[in-house]
Amino acid sequence: MYRDPGRRGEQPEGVSLNPGRDFEAVFFSFDPKDTPETASSKRKLYLQRYGRPGTANGWHFLTGDETNIKALTDAIGYHYKYDPQTQQFAHASGIMILTPDGHISKYFYGVEYAARDLRLGLVEASADKIGTPVDQILLFCYHYDPATGKYGAITMNILRVAGAGFVLVSGTVLLFAFRRDSHGVRRPTEHIG
């Protein structure tokens, strides 16, 4: 049971990080009937839909037997149930972001994910190994809420960043004003004479 990582022809806008360079994308099937051939065909389809050349080495599609699937899903806390009447699996949709040492860092639930949330989740889980200084500022201003599975603004940290920016800009303006005044036009002096 592989889930679609994106709509046909849709570029993952806002997430400039690439699988194979910045992170690894691992998909697994919890259907023991899926084979490596099934995984290979899904991988090819999803790579085509993803539409970013040079990222193929970062995509991994896994299958397994029932024992290994259960061991993996139990380890990550993912639950599903097979419904024999419909011959389908009932399961939650979502993705998990892991740290480089394999610990779960974030859960994102649903079938669509905000690009900002994905990027911040990847940057935060990487322990500063990927991302930009702007990402670090955003992580200071946004906090992951496990209840919603999204990043939300932290008002006080946003005010701190805005205040620091105001002080920096004001200080720069005052510095230039004082320098201009000290090197600029001199005031006429009175002569008594």
Backbone hydrogen bonds in HBPLUS format (Angstrom, degrees):
<---DONOR---> <-ACCEPTOR-->    atom                        ^
c    i                          cat <-CA-CA->   ^        H-A-AA   ^      H-
h    n   atom  resd res      DA  || num        DHA   H-A  angle D-A-AA Bond
n    s   type  num  typ     dist DA aas  dist angle  dist       angle   num
A0010-GLU N   A0007-ARG O   2.99 MM   3  5.32 163.7  2.02 134.9 134.6     1
A0013-GLU N   A0011-GLN O   2.76 MM   2  5.52 124.2  2.07 115.4  98.1     2
A0015-VAL N   A0012-PRO O   3.43 MM   3  6.10 163.1  2.46 129.9 133.5     3
A0021-ARG N   A0018-ASN O   3.24 MM   3  5.65 155.6  2.30 123.3 130.4     4
A0022-ASP N   A0018-ASN O   2.83 MM   4  5.45 170.0  1.84 167.4 169.7     5
A0020-GLY N   A0023-PHE O   2.72 MM   3  5.82 150.6  1.81 160.7 168.4     6
A0025-ALA N   A0058-GLY O   2.73 MM  33  5.91 175.5  1.74 175.8 176.7     7
A0060-HIS N   A0025-ALA O   2.82 MM  35  6.14 151.5  1.91 163.3 171.1     8
A0027-PHE N   A0060-HIS O   2.73 MM  33  6.08 168.5  1.74 168.6 172.5     9
A0062-LEU N   A0027-PHE O   2.78 MM  35  6.12 161.0  1.82 150.6 156.7    10
A0029-SER N   A0062-LEU O   3.04 MM  33  6.34 150.8  2.13 151.3 158.0    11
A0034-ASP N   A0031-ASP O   2.98 MM   3  5.71 161.8  2.01 123.4 128.5    12
A0038-THR N   A0035-THR O   3.04 MM   3  5.08 118.8  2.43  97.7 112.4    13
A0039-ALA N   A0035-THR O   3.02 MM   4  6.40 162.0  2.05 153.9 158.4    14
A0040-SER N   A0036-PRO O   2.88 MM   4  6.06 154.1  1.94 144.4 151.4    15
A0041-SER N   A0037-GLU O   3.02 MM   4  6.26 157.1  2.07 147.4 152.5    16
A0042-LYS N   A0038-THR O   2.97 MM   4  6.22 158.8  2.02 152.7 158.9    17
A0043-ARG N   A0039-ALA O   2.88 MM   4  6.03 157.0  1.93 148.6 155.4    18
A0044-LYS N   A0040-SER O   3.07 MM   4  6.27 161.4  2.10 145.7 149.9    19
A0045-LEU N   A0041-SER O   3.06 MM   4  6.26 160.0  2.10 145.2 150.5    20
A0046-TYR N   A0042-LYS O   2.86 MM   4  6.07 169.0  1.87 157.9 160.4    21
A0047-LEU N   A0043-ARG O   2.90 MM   4  6.01 157.0  1.95 152.4 158.6    22
A0048-GLN N   A0044-LYS O   3.17 MM   4  6.30 155.5  2.23 142.1 148.3    23
A0049-ARG N   A0045-LEU O   3.02 MM   4  6.35 155.3  2.08 146.8 153.9    24
A0050-TYR N   A0046-TYR O   2.81 MM   4  5.94 151.2  1.90 146.2 154.3    25
A0051-GLY N   A0047-LEU O   3.19 MM   4  6.42 155.9  2.25 145.5 149.9    26
A0058-GLY N   A0055-THR O   2.97 MM   3  5.60 158.0  2.02 120.5 127.6    27
A0059-TRP N   A0056-ALA O   3.29 MM   3  5.68 170.8  2.30 117.7 118.3    28
A0069-ILE N   A0065-ASP O   2.92 MM   4  6.11 163.2  1.95 161.9 167.6    29
A0070-LYS N   A0066-GLU O   2.96 MM   4  6.06 162.5  1.99 146.1 150.8    30
A0071-ALA N   A0067-THR O   3.03 MM   4  6.25 156.8  2.08 144.5 151.2    31
A0072-LEU N   A0068-ASN O   2.97 MM   4  6.19 160.3  2.01 149.4 154.1    32
A0073-THR N   A0069-ILE O   2.89 MM   4  6.11 176.1  1.89 160.4 161.4    33
A0074-ASP N   A0070-LYS O   2.89 MM   4  5.88 157.0  1.94 147.8 154.3    34
A0075-ALA N   A0071-ALA O   3.05 MM   4  6.11 153.5  2.13 138.9 146.4    35
A0076-ILE N   A0072-LEU O   3.10 MM   4  6.40 146.6  2.22 151.0 159.3    36
A0077-GLY N   A0073-THR O   2.98 MM   4  5.86 112.3  2.45 133.8 148.8    37
A0078-TYR N   A0073-THR O   2.85 MM   5  4.88 155.7  1.91 148.5 150.7    38
A0077-GLY N   A0074-ASP O   3.29 MM   3  5.04 150.3  2.38  94.5 103.1    39
A0081-LYS N   A0090-ALA O   2.94 MM   9  5.22 149.9  2.03 143.8 153.1    40
A0090-ALA N   A0081-LYS O   2.69 MM   9  5.22 171.5  1.70 160.6 162.2    41
A0083-ASP N   A0088-GLN O   2.77 MM   5  5.50 174.8  1.78 168.2 170.0    42
A0087-GLN N   A0083-ASP O   2.74 MM   4  5.52 127.5  2.01 145.7 162.5    43
A0088-GLN N   A0083-ASP O   3.33 MM   5  5.50 142.2  2.49 140.2 144.2    44
A0110-GLY N   A0093-SER O   2.88 MM  17  5.09 157.7  1.93 132.9 128.1    45
A0095-ILE N   A0108-PHE O   2.77 MM  13  5.25 154.2  1.83 150.8 159.4    46
A0108-PHE N   A0095-ILE O   2.84 MM  13  5.25 169.5  1.86 158.9 160.2    47
A0097-ILE N   A0106-LYS O   2.88 MM   9  5.12 163.6  1.90 144.2 148.7    48
A0105-SER N   A0097-ILE O   2.67 MM   8  5.52 164.1  1.70 155.8 161.1    49
A0106-LYS N   A0097-ILE O   3.21 MM   9  5.12 156.5  2.27 134.8 140.2    50
A0099-THR N   A0103-HIS O   2.73 MM   4  5.29 156.7  1.78 152.1 159.6    51
A0102-GLY N   A0099-THR O   2.90 MM   3  5.24 164.7  1.93 119.7 121.9    52
A0118-LEU N   A0114-ALA O   3.02 MM   4  6.39 162.9  2.05 159.1 163.7    53
A0119-ARG N   A0115-ALA O   2.93 MM   4  6.10 169.8  1.95 154.7 157.7    54
A0120-LEU N   A0116-ARG O   2.91 MM   4  6.03 170.8  1.92 153.8 156.8    55
A0121-GLY N   A0117-ASP O   2.85 MM   4  5.90 154.6  1.91 145.3 153.0    56
A0122-LEU N   A0118-LEU O   2.93 MM   4  6.14 159.3  1.97 151.6 156.5    57
A0123-VAL N   A0119-ARG O   2.90 MM   4  6.13 165.4  1.92 155.0 159.3    58
A0124-GLU N   A0120-LEU O   2.86 MM   4  5.91 165.0  1.88 147.9 152.7    59
A0125-ALA N   A0121-GLY O   2.98 MM   4  6.02 161.2  2.01 143.9 149.5    60
A0126-SER N   A0122-LEU O   3.02 MM   4  6.08 136.2  2.22 140.2 151.2    61
A0127-ALA N   A0124-GLU O   3.33 MM   3  5.74 167.3  2.35 111.7 115.2    62
A0129-LYS N   A0126-SER O   3.33 MM   3  5.33 140.5  2.50  96.6 107.1    63
A0135-ASP N   A0132-THR O   3.02 MM   3  5.13 120.0  2.39  98.6 113.1    64
A0136-GLN N   A0132-THR O   3.22 MM   4  6.68 148.2  2.33 145.6 154.1    65
A0137-ILE N   A0133-PRO O   3.06 MM   4  6.45 150.1  2.16 146.9 154.6    66
A0138-LEU N   A0134-VAL O   2.90 MM   4  6.22 159.4  1.94 151.8 157.7    67
A0139-LEU N   A0135-ASP O   2.83 MM   4  6.10 151.6  1.91 147.3 155.3    68
A0140-PHE N   A0136-GLN O   3.04 MM   4  6.26 134.6  2.26 134.4 146.1    69
A0140-PHE N   A0137-ILE O   3.06 MM   3  5.00 126.7  2.36  93.1 107.6    70
A0141-CYS N   A0137-ILE O   3.02 MM   4  6.36 140.8  2.18 142.5 153.4    71
A0141-CYS N   A0138-LEU O   3.05 MM   3  4.98 121.4  2.41  92.0 107.0    72
A0142-TYR N   A0138-LEU O   2.74 MM   4  5.84 132.3  1.96 148.6 162.2    73
A0154-ILE N   A0141-CYS O   2.72 MM  13  5.41 160.1  1.76 158.6 155.4    74
A0143-HIS N   A0152-GLY O   2.77 MM   9  5.43 160.0  1.81 156.8 159.2    75
A0152-GLY N   A0143-HIS O   2.89 MM   9  5.43 164.6  1.92 145.4 146.3    76
A0145-ASP N   A0150-LYS O   2.84 MM   5  5.64 169.7  1.85 158.2 160.6    77
A0148-THR N   A0145-ASP O   3.17 MM   3  5.67 129.9  2.43 111.4 122.2    78
A0149-GLY N   A0145-ASP O   2.73 MM   4  5.66 143.6  1.86 155.1 167.0    79
A0158-ILE N   A0154-ILE O   3.03 MM   4  6.30 155.5  2.09 156.5 164.4    80
A0159-LEU N   A0155-THR O   2.91 MM   4  6.20 158.5  1.96 154.1 160.0    81
A0160-ARG N   A0156-MET O   2.91 MM   4  6.17 149.5  2.00 144.4 153.1    82
A0161-VAL N   A0157-ASN O   2.97 MM   4  6.21 161.2  2.01 147.9 152.1    83
A0162-ALA N   A0158-ILE O   2.89 MM   4  6.11 164.6  1.92 151.5 156.2    84
A0163-GLY N   A0159-LEU O   2.78 MM   4  5.89 156.9  1.83 145.6 152.5    85
A0164-ALA N   A0160-ARG O   2.86 MM   4  6.06 159.7  1.90 148.6 154.1    86
A0165-GLY N   A0161-VAL O   2.91 MM   4  6.12 155.9  1.97 147.8 154.8    87
A0166-PHE N   A0162-ALA O   2.89 MM   4  6.14 153.4  1.96 146.8 154.0    88
A0167-VAL N   A0163-GLY O   2.94 MM   4  6.20 163.4  1.96 153.0 156.8    89
A0168-LEU N   A0164-ALA O   2.96 MM   4  6.11 159.0  2.01 146.9 152.9    90
A0169-VAL N   A0165-GLY O   2.94 MM   4  6.14 166.3  1.96 152.1 155.4    91
A0170-SER N   A0166-PHE O   2.83 MM   4  5.92 168.4  1.84 153.6 157.7    92
A0171-GLY N   A0167-VAL O   2.83 MM   4  5.82 159.7  1.87 145.2 151.5    93
A0172-THR N   A0168-LEU O   3.02 MM   4  6.17 153.2  2.10 143.4 150.4    94
A0173-VAL N   A0169-VAL O   2.99 MM   4  6.25 163.0  2.02 153.5 157.6    95
A0174-LEU N   A0170-SER O   2.91 MM   4  6.14 165.8  1.93 154.4 158.3    96
A0175-LEU N   A0171-GLY O   2.89 MM   4  5.99 154.3  1.96 144.1 151.5    97
A0176-PHE N   A0172-THR O   3.03 MM   4  6.30 165.1  2.06 153.2 155.9    98
A0177-ALA N   A0173-VAL O   2.96 MM   4  6.17 154.2  2.03 146.9 154.9    99
A0178-PHE N   A0174-LEU O   2.88 MM   4  6.08 163.7  1.91 154.8 157.9   100
A0179-ARG N   A0175-LEU O   2.97 MM   4  6.14 158.3  2.02 149.1 155.6   101
A0180-ARG N   A0176-PHE O   2.95 MM   4  6.03 159.5  1.99 145.8 151.3   102
A0181-ASP N   A0177-ALA O   2.97 MM   4  6.10 154.3  2.04 143.7 151.2   103
A0182-SER N   A0178-PHE O   2.93 MM   4  6.10 153.3  2.00 145.6 152.1   104
A0183-HIS N   A0179-ARG O   3.05 MM   4  6.14 144.6  2.18 144.1 152.9   105
A0184-GLY N   A0180-ARG O   2.67 MM   4  5.22 118.3  2.05 138.2 152.0   106
